[in-house]
Amino acid sequence: MRDVAIIGVGMTKFGKSDKSVVELFAEAANQAMEDAGIVGKDVEALFVGNCFGGFYEGFMNMAPHLAWEIGAKTAPAFRLEGACASATYAFILAWNWVASGMVDIAIAGGTERSMLPGTPYATRTFAMGAEKFESDCGMTFPGVFATCAMLYSKTYDIPLEKLREMMAYVSIKNHKHGALNPKAQFYKKYGELKVEDVINSRMIAYPLTLLDCCPFSDGASAVVLCSADIARRFTDEPIYVLGVGAASGGGLHRQEDYIKPIARVTSARKAFKMAGLSPDDIQYFEGHDCFTIAEIILLEACGFFEWGKAAKATMEGETEIGGKIPTNMSGGLIGKGHPVGCTGTAQVYACVEQMLGKAVKGNQVTPPPEIAMTDNLGGDFASLGHIILGRSKRSKYRR
């Protein structure tokens, strides 16, 4: 397998948009192609994540139309659906095509309009990302992660009110950085939250309040990948793909432990093994913080903290700039927004910005990280994907 590099990235502003999924993706892809110094005819394959185009805009077979919209025309184009992990899966398949030599240049990305239908219908369609029997019984994703918070409290003997305070620090951190990010849904909003603001916001599913939850969002993101052998024709600072991982989990009734999700552990370990790295090597992390407790769980499952320790570590600033593992300085899903089908490559966008020293003031890790990682979750621990990126090729890092 060949080494693969990222040579361009693009992302729209997240939030409510009047543009279609096609127009949103074209905006992000054109940014990425301009960043890479290529045009549509240079793109040999396209992989795009999208969940709700069929429900919300009556548009299912969008991938070939996206290819033509950006000038890639007859390039093979594929739409991927893995709930919230859709764009990460698109990225992994694009990486595979380039790494295997099938193509030299590909685009991966995602596009979504999650705000179009309104909350009741969106809640119903989001629940379709879980096993059918769960959603038929009334289980929602806030309900799943509220259950996780209860289980975390019981398992690690942390009083629930104390855990709620610890979880609030995730919201405070991610909203603070989202407020600084011009492309974030909550840009210039919620930048100075206090613990009591989070705890006293509207209850959604006890113990999760509104500010413990990520929002519905519209937006798109795109990444240009190419063979590492030709990357420096396009950029002086390619970012290399060091490792990828993916894994599948079953329905909740099939899982042994919600707060130690086996699919996430398996996927992360695959990425570390491919890269020849360990959690201690990661200098920046974009994780799937769909809820505050979700960020705490994923930090442990990916190996950054021991089981039961991430909540306290977050409260103590270990996931902030200057801490052990700066996490979601883009704002994450909570502060930046969550256009479901595009979140995975939006995480890659954020990592690339950090690694090139281009994140906005107040969000940039200093010095810029050499190695970064993403974690993307689809459904209730059902579809997991991880990506590890580096400033140098794998041969430099592999032990």
GUMI-766007 format. One line per field, with one value per residue: x, y, z of N, C-alpha, C in turn. Coordinates in steps of 0.02 Angstrom, whole numbers, plus 50000, padded with zeros to 5 digits. Each point is the difference from the previous one (the first is absolute). Example, Ala and Ser with C-alpha at 12.3 -4.5 7.8 and 13.67 -1.06 7.14 Angstrom:
REM residues 2
n_east: 50660:49982;
n_north: 49716:50053;
n_up: 50390:49964;
ca_east: 49955:50042;
ca_north: 50059:50059;
ca_up: 50000:50003;
c_east: 50045:49961;
c_north: 50060:50055;
c_up: 50000:50037;
***
This chain:
REM residues 399
n_east: 50042:49981:50048:49956:49991:49987:49973:49938:49972:49936:49967:49934:49967:50001:49939:49954:49984:49995:50064:49997:49992:49977:49966:49980:49991:49971:49971:49990:49977:49969:49985:49984:49967:49974:49988:49978:49971:49940:49976:49935:50027:50034:49937:50028:49981:49936:50009:49935:50001:49943:49961:49983:50042:49991:50007:50051:50035:49980:50062:49994:49995:50028:50036:49970:49947:50025:50017:49943:49970:50049:49974:49985:49940:50034:50033:50018:49936:50011:49939:50026:49970:50027:49939:50017:50017:49950:50020:50006:49944:49974:50028:49980:49943:49999:50020:49954:49959:50020:49995:49946:50002:49937:50013:50019:49941:49977:49935:50007:49937:49960:49935:49971:49933:50023:50003:49998:49995:50037:49995:49933:49999:50042:49966:49945:50024:50023:49943:49992:50046:49951:50006:49963:50016:50059:50003:49978:50045:50019:50050:50030:50039:49963:49951:50032:50017:49936:49984:50042:49971:49941:50017:50026:49948:49961:50028:50010:49941:49975:49985:49938:49987:50047:49974:49941:50030:50027:49941:49979:50056:49973:49939:50026:50041:49956:49955:50048:50022:49939:49996:50060:49964:50022:50021:50001:49954:50038:50024:50041:49983:49974:50038:49955:49985:49957:50024:49977:50030:50048:50010:49991:50033:49959:49964:50043:50047:49970:50061:49986:50028:49968:50035:49973:49959:50019:50004:49940:50029:50012:50026:50061:50037:50063:50031:50056:49999:50064:50030:50032:50008:49938:49995:50066:49966:49961:50040:50026:49937:50014:49940:50035:49968:50005:49936:49962:49942:49966:49941:49966:49950:49971:49937:49968:49950:50040:50001:50060:50029:49949:50029:50003:49976:49990:49951:49992:50005:49963:49958:50002:49997:49954:49976:50005:49975:49956:49989:49999:49943:50002:49952:50055:49998:49936:50007:49954:49938:49965:49959:49960:49999:49962:50026:49994:49956:49980:50019:49972:49949:49999:50014:49958:49950:50021:49999:49969:49950:50017:49971:49950:50051:49967:49949:50038:50031:49939:49974:50055:49969:49999:49940:50027:50009:50057:49944:49985:49936:50021:49937:49984:50060:49972:49985:50027:49964:50017:50059:50025:49966:49945:50022:49958:49980:50016:49981:50006:49985:49949:50001:50006:49953:49970:50013:49984:49948:49990:50008:49963:49977:49942:49995:49940:50016:50031:50002:50053:50017:50041:50052:49990:49948:50043:49962:49947:49942:49957:49942:49966:49942:49974:49940:49969:50061:49965:50014:50060:50031:50064:50030:50062:50018:50049:50048:50016:50032:49964:50046:49985:49937:49998:49983;
n_north: 49940:50049:50044:50030:50055:50045:50026:49990:50050:49988:50052:49991:50055:49977:49973:50046:49962:50045:49980:49969:49935:50008:50055:49973:49941:50030:50036:49946:49964:50054:50010:49935:50003:50058:49974:49948:50051:49969:49971:50005:50014:50026:50006:49945:50020:49991:50014:49996:50026:49968:50024:50065:50000:49935:50009:50043:49975:49938:49996:49940:49995:50032:49946:49969:50027:49979:49942:50001:50012:49958:49977:49951:50018:49964:50034:49939:49999:50002:49985:50019:49951:50032:50028:50018:49937:50024:50060:49974:49967:50058:50029:49950:50002:50066:49997:49951:50038:50052:49973:49973:50062:49993:50052:50057:50025:50009:50011:50013:49991:50049:49991:50048:49993:50003:50065:49973:49940:50033:50015:49999:50022:50049:50007:49995:50041:50041:49984:50011:50039:49988:49946:49972:49946:50032:50024:49939:49988:50049:49958:50053:50036:50054:49956:49982:50063:50012:49944:50021:50060:49972:49963:50054:50035:49950:49990:50066:49989:50034:50037:49988:50036:49963:49945:50025:50016:49939:49975:50046:49977:49945:50016:50018:49949:49957:50027:50002:49941:49975:50038:49971:49948:50039:49937:50012:49956:49993:50023:50025:49936:50005:50053:50018:49938:49991:49964:50050:50034:49954:49995:50066:49984:50006:49963:49955:49968:49999:50022:49987:50060:50054:50030:49941:50027:49966:50049:50007:49982:50051:49968:50012:49947:50012:49946:50027:49936:49988:49966:49976:49957:50025:49991:49999:49971:49987:49979:50050:49995:49943:49977:49955:49951:49997:50007:49949:50007:49944:50003:49944:50033:49956:49980:50043:49960:50012:50060:49979:50056:50041:50002:49938:50040:49936:50025:50046:49958:49956:50048:50028:49939:49991:50059:49988:49940:50024:50049:49946:50024:50039:49998:49980:49976:49998:50053:49978:50013:49977:50002:49947:50065:49951:49978:50036:49956:50012:50064:49997:49966:50041:50047:49965:49993:50061:49995:50059:49970:49982:49940:50041:50019:49992:49985:49973:49965:49994:49988:49963:50002:49934:50023:50048:50057:49966:49964:49942:50011:50056:50010:49996:50024:49961:49974:49951:49946:50007:50024:49954:49947:49969:50019:49956:50003:50060:49979:49940:50027:50025:49941:49970:50040:49989:49936:50004:50039:49956:49949:50041:50003:49978:49969:50024:50063:49968:49974:50035:49936:50016:49976:50012:49960:49953:49975:49985:49997:49965:50010:49955:50015:49944:50026:49953:50025:50014:50061:49974:50059:49986:50059:49981:50063:50009:50038:49939:49962:49944:49996:50064:49980:49957:49964;
n_up: 50000:49958:50017:50040:49963:50046:49944:50022:50035:50011:50023:49999:50009:50062:50000:49998:49947:49951:50001:49942:50009:49939:50011:50057:49970:49948:50047:50039:49949:49978:50064:50008:49942:50017:50060:49963:49970:50006:49946:49985:49941:50051:50021:50024:50060:50016:50065:50009:50061:50006:50047:49998:49948:50008:50066:50003:49949:50016:50024:49971:49934:50051:50014:49949:50029:50058:49969:49967:50059:50019:49944:50045:49980:49956:50047:50018:50021:50065:50019:50057:50033:50052:49995:50062:49986:49964:50018:50061:49990:49978:50053:50039:49966:50004:50064:50006:49964:50036:50060:49972:49980:50022:50041:49973:49980:50061:50001:50065:50018:50018:49995:50034:49998:50061:49984:49941:50032:50042:50063:49998:49937:50016:50057:49963:49954:50047:50030:49934:50028:50043:50037:49952:50034:50003:49938:49982:50047:49959:49991:50025:49960:50015:49989:49945:49986:50013:49969:49952:50008:50003:49947:49971:50022:49983:49940:49996:50028:49949:50053:49982:50054:50028:49972:50015:50056:50004:49982:50044:50025:49975:50021:50058:49999:49978:50042:50046:49976:50004:50054:49996:49979:49950:49993:50065:50015:50055:49943:50045:50015:50059:49990:50044:49984:50048:50049:50037:49951:49999:50065:49998:49944:49948:50040:49974:50033:50058:50016:49936:50001:49978:50048:50018:49955:49946:49955:49971:49943:49959:49947:49978:49985:49982:49978:49974:49978:50006:49953:50054:49951:49992:50066:49996:49951:50053:50048:50035:50022:49969:50014:50032:49969:50066:50016:49984:50030:49998:50030:50008:50029:50039:50005:50037:49983:49948:50029:50018:49974:50011:50060:49975:49952:49989:49962:50047:50050:49966:49981:50059:50025:49953:50013:50066:49989:49957:50044:50038:50026:50054:50045:50030:49938:50015:49960:49958:50024:49948:50053:49995:50018:49978:50057:50054:50020:49937:50010:50059:49974:49948:50044:50036:49956:49983:50066:49999:50030:50061:50002:49993:49961:49944:50039:50046:49952:49974:50059:49999:49940:50009:49981:50035:49967:49993:49991:50027:49983:49970:50018:49936:49981:49954:50059:49962:50007:50064:49985:49959:50022:49979:49939:50019:49936:50026:50059:49972:49941:50035:50031:49941:49976:50058:49991:49936:50018:50049:49959:49962:50063:49971:50058:50015:50013:50048:49938:49980:49992:50049:49964:49935:50010:50015:50049:49962:50033:49962:50032:49963:50029:49976:50016:50033:49987:49943:49978:50003:50000:49987:50002:49984:50012:49955:50024:50017:49956:49991:49951:50010:50005:49951:50053;
ca_east: 49958:50039:49985:49949:50006:49948:50030:49953:49941:49950:49942:49954:49979:49947:49942:49942:50018:49949:50028:49986:50058:50047:50033:50045:50059:50040:50036:50055:50046:50037:50051:50052:50038:50041:50054:50046:50024:49976:49933:49957:50021:50056:49972:49989:49947:49967:49965:49965:49955:49936:49949:49929:49980:49940:49943:49989:50000:49979:50057:50038:50058:50029:50073:50020:49983:50051:50059:49992:49996:50067:50041:50033:49962:49992:50034:49954:49981:49966:49969:50007:49956:50017:49975:50046:50068:49998:50056:50061:50001:50017:50072:50037:49996:50042:50069:50013:50007:50064:50054:50005:50022:49945:50001:50051:49969:49929:49970:49954:49966:49932:49955:49938:49956:49965:49953:49944:49933:49974:50022:49965:50016:50072:50010:49977:50046:50063:49993:50008:50070:50005:49966:49929:49962:50011:49962:49929:49982:50004:50068:50031:50071:50007:49984:50057:50057:49979:50012:50072:50020:49978:50043:50067:49995:49995:50058:50061:49983:50001:49931:49974:50005:50071:50014:49970:50048:50057:49978:49990:50064:50004:49959:50032:50060:49984:49967:50049:50038:49953:49986:50056:50007:49952:49960:49960:49930:49992:50050:49985:49946:50013:50072:50018:49954:50019:49973:49929:49964:49990:49957:49933:49966:49940:50012:49984:49992:50038:50020:50026:49963:50009:50071:50039:49985:50018:49940:49990:50039:50011:50069:50037:50073:50032:50072:50032:50053:50038:50058:50054:50055:49990:49969:50037:49986:49942:50007:50063:49986:49949:49986:49998:49955:50042:49962:49927:49968:49927:49971:49927:49969:49930:49952:50018:49990:50055:50062:50013:50011:49991:50053:50061:49974:50051:50014:50044:50066:50028:50017:50057:50060:50019:50034:50065:50043:50022:50046:50058:50000:49958:49966:50048:50031:49952:50008:49937:49947:49931:49959:49928:49967:49929:49976:50058:50022:50030:50071:50033:50004:50045:50068:50023:50000:50057:50061:50034:49995:49977:49927:49972:50042:49996:49956:50041:50053:49970:49988:50065:50031:50045:49980:50007:50067:50048:49987:50028:49976:49952:49945:49944:50012:49957:49934:49968:49930:49960:50010:50007:49940:50002:49964:50016:50039:50064:50040:50065:50051:50008:50051:50064:50013:50024:50067:50047:50010:50044:50067:50032:50003:49953:49940:49993:50029:49963:49986:50059:50047:50068:50010:49952:50012:50031:49956:49932:49955:49928:49956:49934:49952:49935:49951:50015:50062:49993:50048:50056:50056:50055:50050:50060:50035:50066:50036:50048:49975:49997:50066:50033:49970:49989:50050;
ca_north: 50060:50062:50054:50046:50066:50050:50059:50056:49990:50053:49992:50056:50018:49958:50035:49994:50022:49995:49964:49928:49958:50004:50065:49999:49959:50034:50053:49971:49966:50051:50025:49949:49996:50061:49990:49951:50023:49957:50014:49942:49946:49963:49953:49935:49964:50041:49962:50051:49976:50034:49958:50018:50031:49968:50019:50071:50035:49954:49993:49942:49983:50066:50000:50019:50069:50039:49997:50047:50068:50027:49993:49935:49969:49927:49965:49959:50036:49955:50029:49956:50014:49965:50048:50057:49982:49994:50032:49962:49941:50026:50013:49937:49969:50040:49982:49933:50003:50031:49957:49939:50017:50004:50069:50042:50056:49989:50045:49972:50053:49988:50057:49986:50053:49969:50048:50011:49973:50017:49955:49936:49953:49985:49952:49935:49973:49986:49937:49946:49979:49947:49939:50016:49981:50051:50061:49983:50001:50068:50020:50052:50006:50028:49948:49953:50029:50011:49935:49994:50042:49964:49941:50025:50021:49940:49956:50029:50026:50073:50024:50025:50073:50015:49984:50052:50056:49982:50001:50069:50027:49984:50050:50065:50000:49997:50062:50054:49998:50011:50071:50033:49970:50033:49952:49963:50019:50045:50053:50059:49985:49952:49996:50010:49961:49976:49934:50005:50012:49935:49958:50029:50007:49958:49928:49963:49930:50004:50066:50043:50060:50024:50018:49938:49968:50035:50023:49985:50048:49993:50015:49953:50001:49960:49989:49973:49953:49977:49959:50040:50008:50060:50052:50064:50038:50042:50037:49992:49973:49947:49964:49930:49955:49950:49940:50004:49943:49999:49940:50001:49976:49983:50039:50008:49938:49955:50027:49981:50057:50062:50049:49972:49972:49958:50021:50059:49975:49962:50045:50042:49958:49987:50060:50005:49946:50018:50057:49984:50050:49988:50062:50050:50036:50047:50067:50036:49950:50021:49944:50005:50022:50013:50019:50010:49935:49964:50017:49967:49929:49987:50012:49938:49945:50008:49987:50060:49998:49936:49996:50036:50058:50056:50053:50041:50031:50055:50054:50028:50033:49956:49998:50068:50018:49995:49939:49937:49986:50051:49966:50040:50072:50029:50006:49934:49999:50041:50071:50013:49975:49929:49980:49930:49965:50031:50012:49965:50038:50064:49987:50000:50070:50031:49974:50029:50069:50001:49976:50051:50062:50047:50008:50070:50018:49974:49929:49967:49967:50024:50005:49960:49928:49958:49943:50013:49942:50011:49946:50015:49949:50000:49960:49988:49960:49950:50012:50037:50011:50040:50021:50030:50041:50022:50047:49960:49935:49949:49970:50037:49987:49929:49971;
ca_up: 50000:49996:50047:49974:50031:49992:49970:50001:50041:49995:50044:50003:50068:50026:50026:49955:49932:49949:49943:49997:50016:49943:50003:50058:49986:49950:50034:50037:49954:49963:50046:50006:49937:49996:50048:49971:49935:49946:49974:50001:49955:50031:50049:49969:50037:50050:50052:50040:50052:50007:50032:49998:49937:49975:50042:50008:49935:49947:49955:50024:49959:49991:49988:49931:49987:50034:49958:49944:50027:50013:49940:49995:49946:49996:50054:50041:50060:50047:50061:50058:50057:50061:50050:50011:49978:49928:49966:50017:49955:49934:50001:50002:49934:49955:50017:49974:49927:49984:50027:49961:49932:49952:49976:50031:50034:50017:50049:50050:50037:50021:49995:50037:50025:50056:50032:49954:50016:50066:50053:50008:49946:50004:50055:49976:49950:50034:50036:49953:50003:50050:49981:49993:50059:50051:49983:50005:50071:50024:50019:49959:50016:50067:50048:50003:50036:50069:50031:50009:50056:50061:50008:50018:50070:50042:49992:50028:50066:49999:50010:49937:49997:49988:49931:49959:50002:49959:49931:49979:49976:49929:49966:50009:49957:49929:49981:50000:49938:49945:49997:49967:49934:49955:49963:50048:50006:50057:49998:50042:50047:50055:50010:50071:50041:50067:50016:50015:49937:49967:50041:50005:49936:49994:50006:49939:50023:50063:50026:49947:49984:49931:49988:49997:49937:49939:49964:49929:49961:49927:49982:49958:50006:49947:50006:49941:50016:49941:50014:50030:49951:49959:50042:50001:49940:50014:50062:50036:50066:50000:50062:49981:50035:50032:50018:50003:50032:50000:50032:50006:50061:49990:50040:50071:50037:49983:50025:50069:50044:49961:50013:49972:49937:49970:49931:50003:50021:49944:49945:50020:50002:49931:49974:50033:49975:49932:50004:50042:50053:50059:50021:50026:49944:49970:50028:49992:49992:49986:50018:49985:50061:49988:50066:50043:50025:49944:49996:50056:49985:49943:50021:50034:49953:49954:50037:50024:50073:50028:50008:50057:50019:49952:50025:50045:49960:49962:50048:50020:49943:49962:49930:49975:49976:50055:50038:49974:49932:49978:49967:49972:50001:49948:50030:50000:49979:50045:49987:49928:49966:49979:49940:50012:49949:49983:50059:49999:49964:50036:50051:49964:49986:50061:50015:49952:50020:50058:49982:49959:50038:49970:50041:50021:50064:50057:49988:49973:50045:49986:49928:49963:50012:49948:49989:50023:49992:50004:50022:49974:50021:49967:50036:50071:50001:49947:49946:50027:49955:50027:49952:50031:49951:50021:49956:49962:49978:50052:50014:50053:50065:50016:50043;
c_east: 50044:49983:49952:50006:49936:50033:49952:49940:49953:49941:49957:49992:49943:49944:49942:50019:49939:50025:49981:50063:50051:50039:50048:50063:50046:50041:50062:50051:50040:50053:50059:50042:50043:50060:50054:50031:49981:49932:49961:50024:50059:49975:49980:49946:49974:49962:49968:49953:49937:49949:49929:49977:49935:49938:49983:49995:49979:50055:50046:50066:50039:50073:50019:49984:50050:50064:49996:49999:50069:50047:50037:49966:49999:50038:49950:49987:49955:49973:50004:49952:50020:49979:50051:50071:50005:50061:50067:50005:50016:50076:50040:49998:50040:50073:50018:50012:50068:50058:50010:50024:49945:49995:50056:49971:49926:49977:49954:49967:49931:49959:49933:49962:49956:49947:49937:49933:49970:50013:49961:50018:50074:50014:49981:50050:50069:49997:50006:50073:50013:49966:49924:49960:50008:49959:49925:49975:50008:50069:50026:50074:50012:49986:50057:50056:49982:50010:50075:50024:49981:50047:50070:50001:50001:50064:50061:49986:50010:49929:49976:50005:50072:50018:49970:50045:50060:49983:49993:50065:50013:49964:50033:50060:49981:49962:50048:50038:49956:49985:50055:50008:49949:49956:49954:49928:49989:50057:49976:49942:50026:50075:50021:49951:50031:49966:49925:49959:49983:49949:49928:49966:49945:50017:49977:49986:50045:50056:50026:49954:50017:50074:50047:49997:50026:49936:49990:50036:49995:50074:50031:50074:50029:50075:50025:50057:50037:50057:50055:50057:49994:49975:50035:49998:49946:50008:50068:49990:49944:49992:49988:49951:50043:49963:49925:49974:49925:49977:49925:49978:49927:49954:50019:49993:50055:50066:50008:50004:49998:50059:50070:49983:50054:50017:50047:50071:50035:50023:50061:50064:50024:50039:50069:50049:50026:50052:50064:50008:49958:49964:50047:50032:49955:50005:49938:49945:49934:49955:49926:49960:49927:49964:50062:50027:50034:50074:50039:50011:50052:50073:50029:50005:50058:50067:50036:49999:49978:49924:49979:50038:49989:49956:50039:50054:49974:49989:50065:50038:50046:49982:50000:50069:50047:49990:50029:49981:49948:49947:49946:50009:49961:49931:49966:49929:49958:50006:50002:49937:50010:49955:50017:50047:50067:50047:50069:50054:50006:50051:50070:50020:50030:50071:50052:50014:50049:50072:50038:50005:49952:49935:49998:50031:49955:49983:50062:50043:50071:50051:49949:50015:50030:49953:49931:49956:49928:49965:49930:49954:49936:49952:50020:50058:50000:50053:50056:50055:50051:50051:50057:50040:50068:50031:50052:49969:50004:50068:50037:49976:49997:50058:50024;
c_north: 50062:50046:50048:50066:50041:50063:50060:49983:50060:49986:50062:50023:49954:50043:49990:50030:49992:49963:49926:49961:50002:50065:50003:49960:50034:50056:49972:49968:50050:50034:49952:49995:50062:49996:49954:50022:49954:50025:49935:49943:49960:49947:49935:49958:50045:49955:50051:49968:50042:49952:50015:50032:49971:50020:50073:50038:49955:49984:49945:49991:50063:49998:50018:50073:50047:50001:50050:50072:50030:49990:49935:49955:49925:49961:49958:50036:49957:50038:49948:50020:49955:50042:50055:49986:49999:50030:49967:49938:50020:50012:49935:49966:50039:49985:49933:50000:50030:49955:49938:50013:50003:50070:50036:50057:49986:50054:49959:50058:49980:50063:49982:50064:49970:50046:50009:49977:50024:49945:49934:49948:49982:49950:49930:49969:49986:49932:49940:49976:49947:49936:50012:49985:50052:50062:49987:50002:50070:50023:50052:50003:50038:49949:49951:50030:50023:49935:49990:50041:49966:49941:50021:50019:49939:49959:50028:50037:50075:50024:50035:50076:50022:49986:50053:50062:49985:50002:50071:50031:49983:50053:50069:50006:50003:50060:50058:50003:50007:50073:50039:49979:50031:49952:49960:50026:50051:50050:50061:49989:49951:49993:50006:49964:49983:49933:50004:50015:49935:49958:50025:50013:49947:49925:49966:49926:49994:49948:50049:50059:50022:50013:49941:49968:50040:50020:49964:50054:49985:50014:49946:50008:49955:49999:49971:49956:49981:49955:50045:50013:50064:50060:50067:50036:50053:50044:49987:49968:49947:49972:49927:49960:49943:49935:50014:49937:50006:49936:50009:49973:49984:50046:50001:49934:49949:50021:49987:50061:50064:50047:49973:49968:49965:50021:50060:49978:49965:50045:50042:49959:49982:50060:50008:49947:50018:50055:49982:50047:49977:50064:50054:50041:50053:50068:50043:49950:50035:49939:50015:50016:50017:50020:50007:49933:49960:50016:49965:49926:49987:50012:49938:49942:50004:49995:50061:50005:49931:50002:50037:50064:50061:50058:50048:50036:50059:50060:50034:50031:49959:49993:50070:50010:50003:49939:49939:49988:50053:49968:50049:50075:50036:50019:49932:50003:50047:50074:50018:49982:49930:49988:49926:49969:50029:50007:49969:50039:50071:49992:49999:50072:50035:49977:50030:50072:50005:49983:50050:50067:50053:50007:50072:50011:49978:49927:49961:49971:50022:49957:49957:49925:49965:49943:50016:49940:50022:49937:50018:49940:50006:49954:49992:49950:49946:50007:50045:50007:50046:50014:50031:50033:50022:50049:49964:49933:49950:49974:50037:49978:49926:49972:49932;
c_up: 50000:50058:49966:50038:49988:49972:49998:50043:49990:50045:49996:50072:50020:50028:49952:49932:49954:49938:50002:50019:49943:50004:50059:49986:49950:50032:50036:49953:49960:50043:50003:49937:49990:50047:49973:49934:49943:49977:49995:49957:50028:50049:49966:50035:50055:50049:50047:50051:50001:50030:49978:49935:49972:50038:49994:49933:49942:49951:50026:49961:49983:49977:49928:49984:50035:49959:49942:50024:50011:49941:49994:49949:50004:50053:50040:50066:50043:50059:50055:50055:50058:50059:50008:49977:49924:49966:50017:49956:49929:49995:49997:49932:49948:50012:49969:49925:49980:50023:49957:49928:49949:49969:50035:50040:50011:50048:50046:50036:50021:49996:50033:50015:50054:50030:49959:50026:50066:50050:50003:49945:50000:50055:49977:49950:50029:50034:49953:49997:50052:49974:50003:50063:50056:49985:50003:50072:50030:50022:49950:50018:50065:50054:50009:50043:50070:50040:50013:50060:50066:50015:50021:50074:50046:49999:50037:50065:50004:50010:49936:49994:49989:49928:49954:49998:49956:49926:49974:49974:49927:49960:50002:49952:49927:49975:49999:49934:49938:49991:49965:49927:49952:49960:50045:50002:50056:50005:50037:50047:50053:50016:50072:50046:50068:50012:50011:49937:49965:50039:50002:49934:49994:50001:49936:50016:50061:50001:49946:49988:49929:49985:50009:49931:49941:49963:49934:49960:49926:49987:49957:50012:49947:50010:49934:50022:49936:50022:50028:49952:49960:50040:49995:49933:50014:50062:50030:50068:49998:50071:49982:50043:50028:50015:49999:50034:49994:50033:50008:50068:49985:50039:50073:50038:49986:50033:50075:50046:49958:50009:49983:49933:49960:49929:49999:50020:49942:49943:50016:50000:49930:49972:50031:49972:49930:50002:50037:50058:50059:50017:50025:49945:49971:50035:49993:49982:49986:50012:49993:50063:49987:50064:50045:50027:49945:49993:50055:49985:49945:50019:50034:49951:49951:50036:50027:50077:50022:50008:50064:50019:49955:50024:50045:49961:49960:50046:50019:49942:49958:49926:49969:49968:50059:50043:49966:49928:49980:49954:49977:50008:49944:50029:50004:49974:50042:49983:49927:49962:49974:49940:49987:49948:49985:50059:49997:49965:50027:50056:49969:49984:50061:50018:49953:50016:50059:49980:49957:50035:49977:50040:50026:50069:50058:49994:49979:50056:49980:50038:49963:50007:49940:49980:50029:49983:50003:50024:49979:50013:49960:50036:50073:50005:49946:49946:50027:49948:50032:49945:50038:49944:50027:49951:49957:49982:50057:50021:50056:50069:50019:50041:49972;
***
